Amino acid sequence: MLTGRESLIRLIGKRRRFLPNRDSLLSSPIQSSFNLCSDKNGAANSTPSPMVTCPVCAINVPDDDSVVNSHLDACLSRGTKRKLSQRTLLQFNFSAQSKVHIQCNETDLSRTDVVCESPGEILPQNAFCGSPDYVLVEENDINHCDGSQLNFKSVKKTNIGGSIETPINHQRIHCQNHVSSSSLNSEVPKLDVDVIIDDIFGATLQTFIVGRRFSDEKGINFGAHITLLREPHNVKDPNAIKVLSVDSGCCKALGYLPRELSQYLSPLIEKFCLDFEGTYILFSSKNSIDVPITITCNKVISNGGKDDDIEVFKFLWKKALRVAEFAKNLPSNMLKYQHNFNLLIQEVLRSTPHLFTDDEKIFMESFSALSGDSQRIFVRLYTRKGPWFRLSNISYSEVSNLQEAIKELSGNGFLCLLEDANELHDDIKEICNLLTVSELREILKVLPSEDMTRQSSNHGSRKQDLIASLLCSYEDRLCQLLPSMVLDKTGICIRISSKAESFLWRAERLFFLNGDQDLSAFLLVDLGIVKYPIYNCIISKQIFSNRSDLLAYEEAIELAQIMDQSLDENNVELVLRCIMIADSQISSTSSISHCLSCFSLNSPDYDLFNIILFIVLMLLHCYRYKDAVNLLKRLLISFICDGRRGYWTLRLSIDLEHLSCPNESLSVAEEGLLDPWVRAGSRMALQRRVLRLGKPPRRWKTPSFSESIQRNITEVHIQGRPLNRETGMKSRFYGEDGEQCGVEQLALQFFAGEGGGWRGVHTESGIWLTIFGLLMWDILFSDVPDVFRSRFQTAPLDLATDSFYVVRKNLIESQLQKIQDGMAEEIIITSWESHMGTACKGVNWDRHSLSELRAAVACIGGPCLASLCRHLAQDYGSWSSGMPDLLLWRFHEEYRGEAKLVEVKGPKDRLSEQQRAWLLLLMDCGFNVEVCKVSPAAPTSM
């Protein structure tokens, strides 16, 4: 579970340029349940406490010795570059401030907008070329036809249900390719004619050469002869088919066939020996990226094979025809990013029409009616940071008539133009950012004479200093002509309209279902950087049942962004107001008795409670325990079915003890142990609190779990030559080879040597999540309704919920039985070879080799591995972190070995409750576990 500023940033995702509800949110009546103008004990406080400025990070913190010391420890432990040493800090004179500032220890994370500057270049790994692969088949559409053994019995035709009039249907969408069913039905002709194998000889397909950047032959002549070559060992796509030039005499590579076509032609070429030599290029323009070609089948082997083989042959050929036919209907001048953008809008309108008004639908649908130039320039600007752009600086090779495109976009409400200096007042700061340093200095030189003296010192300053000088003059009414002077330099400026920005932000959220992904996700797939798994999207419910739920969700996101921006600007008053607004909205919500499922992750209540959690942490940093206690109590009352209840309960018990309420703290801990949603490390921590607080005369009877919780964990002590002894810094030692290393590497060296010849890795939870993902791959991506709703998912939406195990119990237990019977290594090998490089949550293909994974699972043994996988399947959210640092193994014979897990602790370090819970659980599962404590070696006397 993410906490602190990171949770707030993750909630917001990409910041919005315009916040349409900002004014209404900030002006809404507030009925907050706590008084932020009181002191940390809850007493009324009319005067704010004095603040001091941290000399390391320049953040203002309360003038309290304990607060200042804690803050400095956090700053120094981050290891950021700084000019101050601890000696100079001791000599520093902290200056008190009169204005209250909220402390925020987390560093500001910079946000980077991904911009595609290349004109839609398509690579051989292109996954979005307009494939009509929405003709659906059961069980993964014969496994993507990757050349492996085909499941012939799985081929079934499935009709796609759903229309704009009835958005909620039990529909199945094959998420390997991404074309809306509506576009498929309207654009692709029916090809259900009977296929006769002998008639395929001489048949032609019109397609394209893509991936020209990988070609050896840069120039392509009209009518040139080409041939096709399979590349089964292509690491990006095992179905890749390379296009070679025959006329050059040395068979130089021209590019590749589109992935959507090659996935069907590849098994036809390999299994049925189809040959497409002697094909011809139709034409090729100078800047053409997709080169149109016609390929002709001049060889096919038909031995009257089995009926199943014939059916598969017919199916693959029909699919290849459909792909080629659909590609012909795509506009020849539509670039990849333009097509992806249109696809996103069309899919959102098709799947969630009930969330948009008629006017909004008309506006969004009007985008497809714009000219190609207008669409391309809009997508380019939308994916850039902005918000304002100088028209004179905009130039893209794929846009032939920029002026007409801008005019069309402006006339249809997609762009705003700034041509009049009288309209510049509200955006003058953002427009000034478009000026170069030399332009800013030129404007400063012509400032009125009475202001020259004050500004002359800033002429050689940084750009932001120059802008600040200009704005200061403008605000002081010393330079009223500044808007005209700025606009004379920039010329006409343009930006995405707030209306278009709001609608498209909403469309991205509805399409990706999170704030982490945007249009760059298409680009990563097009470039072959990310490959998503194959699964079926079976949709029977809508995430947002009505428009009001969506608007409430958007308001919660806006409130989080206002708070995040206010923290960046150190705007204390606005932060406090956002806190009280969030608290007021939670207060107006009745008790929420429903359980959190994968759908409520996009609910306003979920987002508001994330904001409240951040508020709790802020209050704790300021030692405002009473306010934190009130908020935590309301969280526990409001969400009665939530995996975070363990954290809330533990935090509440600790804060009550800080308020000198040990009896109530003990009662909260005891009640938490009866809560089925309190699990893992939180449960362990509450049990330890009950044992510590529940001594006579508060409690006389020892709890039944006392023996289990107080079990001893084997400890190993090793000594090393320390490199540093600084408090708050990560311990560093000299290893056995004399090189610098951490405590984990030092422990690995010890166990490999005198510790018993163990091999292993420092991985924490990483290797276990990789093993779990590979062992459970087919279960993770099995056909379950409503857990896959987008092409860009790496795991089902319910993975971290209780429903994951409940819904798939039979499948999971069947797989666990295979693991327990010793088939884990075989499953690992199969998953690795079948899905290598495919993105899956928890699976890290680069960190661990297949040999390491095979050795690990072989030495761990089936029973232990099955037990661990069962815990992860039942409660992935609680058990996916906190695993021991080291996984060690050693073989006694060729096929027999043993494994051990080791938690490494440096000097002055101790086990967390989550780590202790893991170690005790692993002991119950049959694992051999140890705690390795590293201490500095005593200095030798001379």
NORVEN-V489311 format. One record per backbone hydrogen bond with DSSP energy under -0.5 kcal/mol. NH is the residue of the N-H (numbers start at 1). CO is the residue of the C=O. E is the energy in kcal/mol with one decimal. If there is no record, write none. Layout:
NH:CO:E
NH:CO:E
//
This chain:
6:3:-0.6
7:4:-0.7
8:4:-1.2
9:5:-2.5
10:6:-2.5
11:7:-1.9
12:8:-1.9
13:9:-2.6
14:515:-1.2
20:18:-0.7
22:19:-1.5
25:21:-2.6
26:22:-2.4
27:23:-1.6
28:24:-0.5
28:25:-0.9
36:34:-0.7
38:35:-1.2
39:43:-2.8
42:39:-1.9
45:37:-0.9
51:97:-1.9
52:61:-3.0
53:95:-0.9
54:52:-0.5
54:59:-2.6
58:54:-1.8
61:52:-2.9
63:50:-2.6
64:62:-2.4
68:64:-3.1
69:65:-2.6
70:66:-2.2
71:67:-2.5
72:68:-2.5
73:69:-2.3
74:70:-2.0
75:71:-2.4
76:72:-2.8
77:73:-2.0
78:74:-0.8
78:75:-0.7
79:76:-0.9
80:75:-0.5
89:85:-1.9
90:86:-1.8
91:87:-1.0
92:88:-0.6
92:89:-0.9
94:92:-0.9
96:94:-0.5
97:51:-4.3
110:108:-0.6
113:111:-0.5
115:113:-0.5
117:115:-0.9
120:118:-2.8
123:526:-0.6
126:123:-1.9
134:132:-2.5
135:132:-0.9
136:134:-0.7
136:158:-0.9
138:154:-0.6
141:137:-0.5
142:138:-0.6
143:139:-0.6
144:140:-1.1
144:141:-1.0
145:142:-2.1
146:143:-0.9
152:150:-1.3
154:151:-1.6
155:152:-1.1
156:154:-0.7
158:136:-0.9
161:159:-0.6
163:166:-1.0
169:167:-0.9
171:169:-1.8
171:539:-2.3
173:171:-0.5
173:537:-3.1
175:173:-0.9
175:535:-2.0
177:174:-0.8
184:180:-1.8
185:181:-2.6
186:182:-1.6
187:183:-1.7
188:184:-2.4
189:187:-0.6
196:194:-0.5
197:195:-0.5
199:196:-1.1
200:196:-0.5
200:197:-1.5
201:198:-0.7
202:297:-3.7
203:200:-2.8
205:295:-2.4
207:205:-0.5
207:293:-2.3
209:291:-2.2
210:208:-0.6
210:256:-3.3
211:122:-1.9
214:211:-1.8
215:212:-1.7
216:253:-2.5
217:253:-1.9
218:216:-0.7
223:281:-1.3
224:221:-1.6
226:279:-1.8
227:244:-2.2
229:242:-2.5
231:240:-2.6
234:231:-1.7
240:237:-1.9
242:229:-3.2
243:255:-2.6
244:227:-3.1
244:242:-0.5
245:252:-2.8
246:225:-2.2
246:244:-0.6
247:225:-1.0
249:246:-1.5
252:245:-0.5
254:243:-3.4
255:243:-1.1
256:210:-3.0
257:241:-2.3
258:208:-0.6
259:126:-0.6
261:258:-0.7
262:258:-2.5
263:259:-1.9
264:261:-1.4
265:261:-2.1
266:262:-2.4
268:264:-0.9
269:265:-2.7
270:266:-2.3
271:267:-2.7
272:267:-0.6
272:268:-1.3
273:269:-0.5
274:268:-1.4
275:299:-1.8
278:226:-0.9
279:226:-1.6
280:294:-1.7
281:224:-1.7
282:292:-1.2
283:292:-0.7
288:285:-1.2
291:209:-1.9
291:289:-0.8
292:290:-0.6
293:207:-2.5
294:280:-2.0
295:205:-2.8
297:203:-2.8
298:275:-2.4
298:296:-0.7
299:275:-0.8
301:272:-1.6
302:300:-0.6
310:306:-2.3
311:307:-2.5
312:308:-2.2
313:309:-2.5
314:310:-2.6
315:311:-2.4
316:312:-2.8
317:313:-2.3
318:314:-2.5
319:315:-2.2
320:316:-2.3
321:317:-2.3
322:318:-2.3
323:319:-2.4
324:320:-2.3
325:321:-2.7
326:322:-2.6
327:323:-2.2
328:324:-1.4
329:325:-0.8
329:326:-0.8
330:326:-0.6
330:327:-0.9
334:331:-1.7
335:333:-0.7
336:120:-0.6
339:335:-2.5
340:336:-2.7
341:337:-2.0
342:338:-2.1
343:339:-2.5
344:340:-2.3
345:341:-2.0
346:342:-2.6
347:343:-2.6
348:344:-2.1
349:345:-2.4
350:346:-2.0
351:347:-2.6
352:348:-2.4
355:352:-1.4
356:353:-1.4
361:357:-2.3
362:358:-2.4
363:359:-2.3
364:360:-2.6
365:361:-2.8
366:362:-1.5
367:364:-1.0
368:365:-0.9
369:366:-0.7
370:367:-1.5
375:371:-2.4
376:372:-2.4
377:373:-2.5
378:374:-2.0
379:375:-2.3
380:376:-2.2
381:377:-2.1
382:378:-2.7
383:379:-1.8
384:381:-1.0
389:494:-2.3
391:389:-0.5
391:492:-2.6
393:390:-1.5
394:391:-1.3
395:393:-0.6
399:396:-1.6
400:398:-0.7
405:401:-1.8
406:402:-2.5
407:403:-2.2
408:404:-2.3
409:405:-2.5
410:406:-2.5
411:407:-2.3
412:408:-1.4
413:410:-1.2
414:409:-2.6
415:409:-1.0
416:495:-2.8
418:493:-2.9
419:417:-0.6
423:420:-1.6
424:421:-1.5
427:424:-0.8
428:425:-0.9
431:427:-2.3
432:428:-2.3
433:429:-1.2
434:431:-1.5
435:432:-1.4
440:436:-2.2
441:437:-2.2
442:438:-1.9
443:439:-1.9
444:440:-2.1
445:441:-1.9
446:442:-0.9
446:443:-0.6
447:444:-1.2
451:448:-2.1
452:448:-0.6
452:449:-0.8
453:449:-0.6
455:451:-1.5
456:452:-1.8
458:455:-1.9
459:456:-1.3
461:458:-1.8
466:462:-2.0
467:463:-2.4
468:464:-2.2
469:465:-1.9
470:466:-2.1
471:467:-2.7
472:468:-2.3
473:469:-2.0
474:470:-2.2
475:471:-2.8
476:472:-1.8
477:474:-1.4
478:473:-2.7
479:473:-1.0
482:479:-1.4
485:481:-2.3
486:482:-2.8
487:483:-2.6
488:484:-1.9
489:485:-1.1
490:486:-2.3
491:487:-2.6
493:418:-1.8
494:389:-2.6
495:416:-1.6
496:387:-0.5
497:414:-1.9
501:497:-2.7
502:498:-2.3
503:499:-2.0
504:500:-2.4
505:501:-2.3
506:502:-2.0
507:503:-2.2
508:504:-2.4
509:505:-2.1
510:506:-2.4
511:507:-2.0
512:508:-2.8
513:509:-2.2
521:518:-2.3
522:519:-1.0
523:519:-1.2
524:520:-2.4
525:521:-1.5
526:522:-2.8
527:523:-2.4
528:525:-1.4
529:524:-1.9
530:524:-1.6
531:837:-0.5
533:839:-0.6
537:173:-4.3
538:536:-0.9
539:171:-2.4
539:537:-0.8
540:538:-0.6
545:543:-0.6
550:546:-1.3
551:547:-2.5
552:548:-2.1
553:549:-2.0
554:550:-2.4
555:551:-2.1
556:552:-1.9
557:553:-1.9
558:554:-2.4
559:555:-2.5
560:556:-1.9
561:557:-2.1
562:558:-2.7
563:559:-2.1
564:560:-2.4
565:561:-2.8
566:562:-2.1
567:563:-2.0
568:564:-1.7
569:565:-2.0
570:566:-0.6
570:567:-0.6
571:566:-2.7
572:570:-1.3
575:571:-1.9
576:572:-2.7
577:573:-2.0
578:574:-2.4
579:575:-2.2
580:576:-2.1
581:577:-2.4
582:578:-2.6
583:579:-2.3
584:580:-2.4
585:581:-2.5
586:582:-2.1
587:583:-2.3
588:584:-1.8
589:586:-1.1
592:638:-0.6
593:591:-0.8
596:641:-1.7
602:599:-1.4
603:600:-1.6
607:603:-1.8
608:604:-2.8
609:605:-2.4
610:606:-1.6
611:607:-2.0
612:608:-2.5
613:609:-2.3
614:610:-1.8
615:611:-2.2
616:612:-2.5
617:613:-1.9
618:614:-2.0
619:615:-2.6
620:616:-2.3
621:617:-2.1
622:618:-1.4
623:620:-1.5
624:619:-3.3
625:623:-1.2
626:40:-0.9
628:624:-1.8
629:625:-2.7
630:626:-2.0
631:627:-2.1
632:628:-2.5
633:629:-2.3
634:630:-1.7
635:631:-2.0
636:632:-2.2
637:633:-1.7
638:634:-2.2
639:635:-2.5
640:592:-1.0
640:638:-0.8
645:642:-1.7
646:643:-0.5
646:677:-0.6
648:644:-2.2
649:645:-2.8
650:646:-2.4
651:647:-2.5
652:648:-2.5
653:649:-2.4
654:650:-2.2
655:651:-2.4
656:652:-2.2
657:653:-1.5
658:654:-1.7
659:655:-1.4
660:657:-1.6
661:656:-2.1
665:661:-2.3
666:662:-2.4
667:663:-2.2
668:664:-2.4
669:665:-2.0
670:666:-2.4
671:667:-2.6
672:668:-2.2
673:669:-1.4
674:670:-0.6
674:671:-0.9
675:672:-1.2
676:674:-0.5
678:675:-1.7
679:677:-0.7
682:679:-1.1
683:679:-1.3
684:680:-2.1
685:681:-2.5
686:682:-2.2
687:683:-2.3
688:684:-2.1
689:685:-1.9
690:686:-2.4
691:687:-2.1
692:688:-1.9
693:689:-3.3
694:690:-2.4
695:693:-1.2
698:695:-1.9
699:695:-0.7
706:703:-1.4
709:705:-2.5
710:706:-1.5
711:708:-1.1
716:931:-2.9
718:933:-2.3
720:935:-1.9
721:734:-0.6
722:720:-0.8
723:732:-3.6
724:732:-1.1
729:726:-1.3
733:741:-3.1
734:721:-2.4
735:733:-0.6
735:739:-3.7
738:735:-1.8
741:733:-2.6
743:731:-0.5
746:742:-2.0
747:743:-2.1
748:744:-2.2
749:745:-2.1
750:746:-1.8
751:747:-2.6
752:748:-1.9
753:749:-1.3
755:750:-2.9
756:753:-1.7
757:751:-0.5
757:753:-0.9
758:751:-2.4
759:889:-2.8
761:887:-1.9
763:761:-0.8
763:885:-2.2
764:885:-2.0
766:763:-2.0
769:765:-2.3
770:766:-1.9
771:767:-2.5
772:768:-2.7
773:769:-2.5
774:770:-2.3
775:771:-2.6
776:772:-2.3
777:774:-0.8
780:776:-3.1
781:777:-1.9
782:779:-1.4
784:782:-1.1
786:538:-3.5
787:784:-1.1
793:790:-0.5
797:787:-2.0
799:796:-1.6
801:798:-1.8
804:798:-0.7
804:801:-1.0
805:802:-0.5
806:802:-1.5
807:803:-2.7
808:804:-1.1
809:806:-0.9
812:808:-2.9
813:809:-2.8
814:810:-1.9
815:811:-2.0
816:812:-2.8
817:813:-1.9
818:814:-1.4
819:815:-2.1
820:816:-2.6
821:817:-1.7
822:819:-1.6
823:818:-2.3
824:819:-0.5
827:823:-2.2
828:824:-2.7
829:825:-2.2
830:826:-2.2
831:827:-2.7
832:828:-2.5
833:829:-2.5
834:830:-2.0
835:831:-2.3
836:832:-1.0
838:835:-2.6
839:531:-3.3
841:794:-2.2
843:840:-1.8
844:842:-0.6
845:843:-0.6
848:844:-0.9
853:849:-2.0
854:850:-2.7
855:851:-2.4
856:852:-2.4
857:853:-2.5
858:854:-2.0
859:855:-2.0
860:856:-2.4
861:857:-1.7
865:861:-2.0
866:862:-2.7
867:863:-2.1
868:864:-2.2
869:865:-2.4
870:866:-1.9
871:867:-1.7
872:868:-2.0
873:869:-2.4
874:870:-2.3
875:871:-2.2
876:799:-0.6
879:875:-1.9
880:876:-1.1
886:902:-2.9
887:761:-2.1
888:886:-0.5
888:900:-3.2
889:759:-3.3
890:898:-2.0
892:896:-2.3
893:896:-1.8
898:890:-2.3
900:888:-2.5
901:928:-2.5
902:886:-2.0
903:930:-2.4
904:902:-0.6
905:932:-2.8
909:906:-1.8
916:912:-2.5
917:913:-2.5
918:914:-2.1
919:915:-2.4
920:916:-2.3
921:917:-2.3
922:918:-3.0
923:919:-1.9
924:920:-1.9
925:921:-1.8
926:923:-1.0
927:922:-2.8
929:927:-0.7
930:901:-2.1
931:714:-2.7
932:903:-2.8
932:930:-0.5
933:716:-3.0
933:931:-0.6
934:905:-3.0
934:932:-0.6
935:718:-2.1
937:720:-2.4
//
